[in-house]
Amino acid sequence: MTATEHLDTAARPQPVKLWFCPNDELDPGLAATLAEHWLDEPERETAERFLFERDRRQYLVAHVLVRRVLALATGVPEADAVIRRSPRGRPFLLAPAEGVPRGGRELDFSLSHTQGHNLVGVVRRHRIGVDVERLDRENRGFDAIVETFAPPEREWVAQAVPGRARTRRVLRLWTLKEAYAKARGLGLELPFDSFSFQLAQDTGVLGFRAPEDDAGAGRRWRFVELEPAPGVLAAVAVLVDPGEPTLFEVHHGFPWGNRTPQLLALPEPAPARV
Ligand SMILES: CC(C)(COP(=O)(O)OP(=O)(O)OC[C@H]1O[C@@H](n2cnc3c(N)ncnc32)[C@H](O)[C@@H]1OP(=O)(O)O)[C@@H](O)C(=O)NCCC(=O)NCCS
């Protein structure tokens, strides 16, 4: 790649990229081999600490996936990517001062993994947060989760028939809130009743009230709701400027070859009307 091409790639708005990969897409033996070659020392130590093989497998697939996705996005080989964490636990790629072979210096990513499913989101500029949950997750603790929501959200949840319909509402709100909190790098430190969503009946965000400390950016957030596999809900929060990417790609499976992604339009920013 020439220096001009390098600059062009870095400057051109790139679509937001999402990679959805169930654990089953990667044979356990292969996941372990890739992990041996690609993961760094702290990641390998973390993997060793899991008591249950199921949890270790989940961790290995998720982290091998992150490194593969970052390698595709940056041109830095999987084992060479330096991944660090913020004091609050948010992982980030430590880019060399001269930038990475593909895409300049600015790149953000977010990872979510749950009971056999993994989602990684990558964006060139600004911030991204993703969250994935299974609809059939045990609903112990749901009442406590709903308690953390803002009053209009609690009301909306209560209006649904108990059972599947209510679970769906809870998890739609939860994944969106987690995605936003992860994009901000705050995780659960952000009070979940300090911001709120108004959701469409089936899918889509109709309104978003940002927390006070982010009120200025409220209209720059774009939210995507997805059901990447039956019974799996995912949400994405991405902060973009006007004129920045209006498309997002959804890739399914482990990123080996050139499977064509789904190309979708990023929803318009949601008005602050909650
Ligand atoms: C850690 C947290 C950011 C997300 O946790 P989670 O929803 O359980 O798990 P996810 O798989 O979606 O996300 C975990 C990943 O988020 C990333 N992460 C951790 N801290 C983060 C932060 N402050 N900001 C952004 N991302 C963060 C990490 O990559 C982590 O995976 P890793 O440790 O294997 O690298 C935080 O919000 C949390 O602890 N949530 C509690 C979850 C809970 O109570 N769930 C029940 C709801 S139904």
The ligand as an ORCA input file, in Angstrom:
! r2SCAN-3c Opt
* xyz 0 1
  C     -18.175     -5.492     32.381
  C     -19.402     -4.802     31.821
  C     -18.897     -3.599     31.097
  C     -20.137     -5.680     30.807
  O     -20.360     -6.907     31.321
  P     -21.301     -8.028     30.715
  O     -22.492     -7.466     30.032
  O     -21.512     -9.011     31.769
  O     -20.380     -8.757     29.687
  P     -20.102     -8.539     28.150
  O     -19.659     -9.831     27.640
  O     -21.180     -7.843     27.419
  O     -18.855     -7.547     28.187
  C     -17.659     -7.948     28.762
  C     -16.550     -7.289     27.981
  O     -16.721     -5.862     28.033
  C     -15.426     -5.264     28.005
  N     -15.373     -4.328     29.126
  C     -15.035     -4.525     30.422
  N     -15.111     -3.372     31.107
  C     -15.511     -2.422     30.237
  C     -15.765     -1.032     30.350
  N     -15.607     -0.358     31.484
  N     -16.167     -0.374     29.236
  C     -16.311     -1.006     28.065
  N     -16.089     -2.342     27.887
  C     -15.684     -3.032     28.967
  C     -14.391     -6.393     28.098
  O     -13.925     -6.666     26.789
  C     -15.206     -7.545     28.619
  O     -14.776     -8.804     28.185
  P     -13.382     -9.422     28.642
  O     -13.225     -9.115     30.090
  O     -13.493    -10.887     28.349
  O     -12.351     -8.737     27.798
  C     -20.277     -4.305     32.926
  O     -21.264     -3.495     32.384
  C     -20.866     -5.351     33.811
  O     -20.231     -5.876     34.709
  N     -22.127     -5.661     33.653
  C     -22.836     -6.599     34.513
  C     -23.592     -7.513     33.697
  C     -24.843     -8.012     34.364
  O     -25.187     -7.762     35.499
  N     -25.576     -8.691     33.526
  C     -26.853     -9.181     33.816
  C     -27.742     -8.538     32.786
  S     -28.901     -9.293     31.933
*
